[in-house]
Structures are given as C-alpha cells and as structure tokens.
Amino acid sequence: MKAPERYYDFQKDISGCGVFGVINRKRGLIPGDMPIKAMACMHDRGNGLGGGFAAYGIYPEHADKYAFHIMCDDKRAVEGSERLLRQYFDIHEFEPIPTRKTLAIPDPPIVNRYFVTPRDGGAEDMLDMPEDDYVVAVVMKLNTTVPGAFVFSSGKDMGAFKGVGYPEDIADFFRLDEYKAYIWTGHNRFPTNTPGWWGGAHPFTILNWSIVHNGEISSYGINRRYLCEHDYLCTLMTDTEVVAYELDLLIRKHGLSWDMAAKVFAPPFWDEIERMPEDERELYTALRYTYGSGMLNGPFAILVADNTRLMGLNDRIKLRPLLVAEKDDMIFMSSEESSVREVCPDLDRVWMPKAGEPVIVDVED
C-alpha cells in the first residue's frame, strides 16, 4: 500500500484508462460478474498499475452504518487505525475484507472493514459538527496521522475495492463475483502523471461519493489548494482525488444540484456565456466567478455515483470517449461500446453525450 519511494522519478508506461458503469433504475441487483466482464473487455486500456470497482447496495444488513474500508501496510498500522476509530466511533462489527490468493496480486496490503456510527456526543476536538462533516474529518485525520493506513471507502451500504493490478485481477482478489449491487462502476488505470500504488488506484471516494476517471486533471494544483481552504487534505499523489472531494463540497456542503456541479467542472466557454439569454448569462457568470478554482482543466471522462444516482460527464471539448446505452431498466456508461455489448448485446439505445453535458440517471424511490 505504501507509495513508491522517489515516485517523482518513475517512468510512464503509456496506455489508456477505461471506465464502466451500470445502474438499475429499480434497484435490481446486478451480479459482480457483469462489471468484471465489461472491464476485462477493456484490458488493453490499462497496464496493470491500477484497477478497481465501487458497488452500491452490498451491505443491506448494515445500511444505517458507515462502512470503512481501510488498507494497512502492517500490524502497527492496523492497531493505529483501530485506536483512532474507537476514539471517534462505535464499532459495531469488523472483519478482514474477504479475499482470495491470486498470483496476479503477490504482495497486497492488509484490508479490513469496519461498520461504525459516530459516538454519542462526538469527540471533544470535533464537537457540534454535522454528522457527515464529522465522518469526513475523521477520514482526513486517519489518512494523515496514522502511518501506513488509508481509508479507501467510508460510505453507507456501499464499498470501493481497488489496488495495483488489472481490474479483473483486483476483482478476483476481492471476490467481487460474490457481490451484487444496483450500481457498479469500474476502472482500468494507467497512472498519467502519478505513481501506481494501492491508495492511488480508482475509485476515489468520500462518504457515499465514488469517482472513476479517464484522462488527466491538469488543474490539479489549483483544485487542491482550493480544497485545502475547505479542510480537505489531498494525500494520494494523483490528480483524480480532487474530483471526489469537490463533489462533496459543491453538492453536499454548498447545495448545488448535480447539473450545476457538472457546469462547475466543465463550464461553458466565455464566448458561449456572452451569447446566452440574460438570466442564463448571469447564472453561468456567477458560477465561473465563484467556482473558478473548482473548474477541471484537461481531458476527462468521469463517472460519479452515490447511493441514488449515476452521472457521466465529459470535458467541455470531449477529449476522452464516453458512451451511454440503455436496456430496459439498466443504463450503461463506458469508454467503449464493445464492453457494453460484451455484457448486454441487445441494447435499446446507444448514444454519445455532448461535450460538457452530464448524463444523470436516478434510481426510483
């Protein structure tokens, strides 16, 4: 799990990331075999330095508790992370995350999961915090103060599973073929400008948010500084981490809609704004002025999920591929049509979203 030493000297191994997502609008459970097979179809888009999945609806018996997935380098890191968790949470159940031995994953970290709720009254150093802010603060504290430990998932009734390897290797290691979920996302990574290590693989998560990304966030520096002003600490040495934290800031804390958050990430160009009707022009001008430091520069296709919806979004000139398809109650989003056809050959509809235009799919209540 430890980041590579002298990570700034690493050599690029060029390939191309791949993303896949599927949602059942009626909360029908989708076997893990589907996203695994779809990601395996895009094997050549990665180079074995990162793969992972996020799944929603996998812990119904603990749906009211936060499911902390924690990676640790060694026993000391496990003890330190558990000591900190007990300081801030009641731990209702904990266990090693079920895994199987595989030759493709020779030296994995220790991976445990804890089902927790905030302690009554909270801890003294976090008094009067809203519950979600409390959980985020504990995640940031653990990731920055416990050597060798990292929280890679912290939502309710969901979990992220990721590491160094191809997606099908990571799925085999975490036994994802044994899970069922109503939303899945998957990612096949080659590190663009960052080292390939367990903590830096996709998905990136905070609370119920998960994000997978194909491309490069060249605005990472200013995005990171902006987030630091709002108490988010970026520690994973990769550009995509900022997207997960910005989602939490813009939508949960600032109350923006998903569509407005997408317009912060991929806003219209100024010459487009100038040609808009007055009310739209005022809105988008205000968004650009207020959230300029949150804009994502560079080529990207991202899939965003929480417990209620899945969103796909391209950068504003569509420098990375993103396809959407429908079949009955299921919506697919992927880097390639071939991966969707691999798991669902007979589709009702297939289309390519426009640049900067989000596709947002809700599950029914």
Summary of the structure (lengths in Angstrom):
residues: 365
radius of gyration: 19.6
end to end distance: 38.3
largest distance: 60.7
contacts: 1285
relative contact order: 0.19
helix: 33%
strand: 27%
